[in-house]
């Protein structure tokens, strides 16, 4: 009988793919935006990425060795965390920033809560928010050899004109992995075709954001047109967050209705932060707040069992 029932921690993926295969697919899907980030910002971007990934993998390995736990670095989840963290960093940050961020992501957000499947928020985004709060000036400095001055979203918020096509292609300042909308979408297509994600969360996130940012901008006296909306959609970490972080199996709702509610809520929050907030961005904070509300969303979107108010399928 014991062989018929296997109990393990979440995420419970009902598919033939193992966690390692899923995470490896995510790494592959991140290669286009990683490669473009290195092409766009140079060898320093590659160094930041390497330091971040090495830190997350080593932190997880050492923690599990010291605590005499099973070593799980082979599931590639630490690699994904380190890569996502690096892609959310400006290329100008000193080398110790990805080290501090990587240790915080793995040790504090992931391992101290029980490891993969037990973290209540996305480790990479939690680390980025921690770094933004702790080292604001460093994390908001996007000057580098390739670009100087404000990011396109900051210029847009200041009422200045921006080149939306440059933002779509990636010829702009920003974090290492957020600049090229095309590279991110190519990676997203890989995840969708591989069956790793679907469009419920990212689709509802992007569409609702477009609606809310247009509405709030109009109410705030901003001239909303195609160029403005294109810049908002292509700018910042919206696409990277929508396809690679909001879709995290562990920190998104498990119910179908909940995933739509979650995506709409993220779109609403991101639009609020971008139009009315002090910063021109908002994706990271929106997803982190959304992660915290996932249990509540699941509570009110969980289907009722037949005989307790639910309908027979």
KACORVEN-V646145 format. One record per run of one state. SS is the DSSP state (H for helix, E for strand, L for the rest). FROM is the first residue (numbers start at 0). LEN is the number of residues. Records with the same first field share a line. If there is no record, write none. Layout:
SS->FROM-LEN  FROM-LEN
This chain:
L->0-1  4-14  41-1  66-6  75-1  87-2  90-4  113-9  134-1  139-12  157-6  169-5  175-5  193-5  219-6  234-3  245-10  276-6  301-4  306-3  310-3
H->1-3  18-23  42-24  72-3  76-11  94-19  122-12  135-4  151-6  163-6  180-13  198-21  225-9  237-8  255-21  282-19
E->89-1  174-1  305-1  309-1
